[in-house]
Amino acid sequence: MESKVKNLCGLYLRVSTEDQAREGFSLSEQKERLETFCKFKGYEIVDYYEDAGISAKTGNYRPEFERLKEDIKSKRINTIISLKLDRITRSIFDWEKLMTFLDENDAYIDCANDEVNTTNANGKMVSRLLMSVSQNEIERTSERTKVGLAGAIKQGHLPSQAPLGYKHENKKLVIDYSTKDVVIRIFEMYYNPSFALNKAKNRHLA
């Protein structure tokens, strides 16, 4: 961006439950660091956009991020300020779509911690490399989770609420004899509709 063009900034702050547990930074901490960053660079802060408790995975709707994009379209802001690239997205696909959107609207991204801005070709190249690393981290975590879950299931342990008719006992799924008859009846009613009709008729006659 040429120096004569004023940086009108929208500070994008996002934290999910997983981020808070893993990295420990809050929205208020992000805000403080980004305000200091903008003051150092001489940027004008126009507005704040905070998405709390929302992951940046593909498909997740983030209301404040959508509001930020609308403000870019209306030329209210021209620069997104964020702590790290992964605050904005962790998907290469979404990142490329965002790059196209920013190019079409003469807008840019500047990240405080990653020391990346998209005002030039080198900045865009570095952002793509960092985004690839971020997506790889997500995919590896997903793989490890799936392997661990599969192993637990093989050992008879479901790390979630037990389905009707079963209960957890010593980390294994076992029959819950207090509710098993309910499950048997449900299956009988499903596979044999006449069974359900006869039961209802008998109750009516009684």
C-alpha angles and dihedrals in degrees: 000000000000116000092242090064111086118228107235102188138205112196109219114203122182135166130169127198090257093050093050092051095044104038103019100218119133133205091258091053091049091049093052093049094047093049089054090047092052092047090052092051096041094243122157114233111219102171147345124238117195125185108182124192094004125124121222093228119136112277097022112130112228110187096195093048089052090050089051091053091050090053089052090052091051090048092240088128133015103185132057113210117198137161095236138356091250089062086068100040143327096207123095089206093054091043093056090049089051092049090054091048092051093047090051091051100039091243134136146199126232120185121198102206100033092047090222130135127173098220091108141031094257091053091051091049093051091047090055091051092050091046090053090054091048093050091046089055091053093048093049091049089050091051092051091048093051092048091049092047092048090051092050092050092050088056090052096256121126109191093214141060111314115248120247110287094030139073139191116259122171089345092304133106113246135168116278102216092194092066105021093097090059091056092047090052092049091054092047091051091049098047096035112037091177087062090060093046092050091049091051091047092050091051090050093050091048 
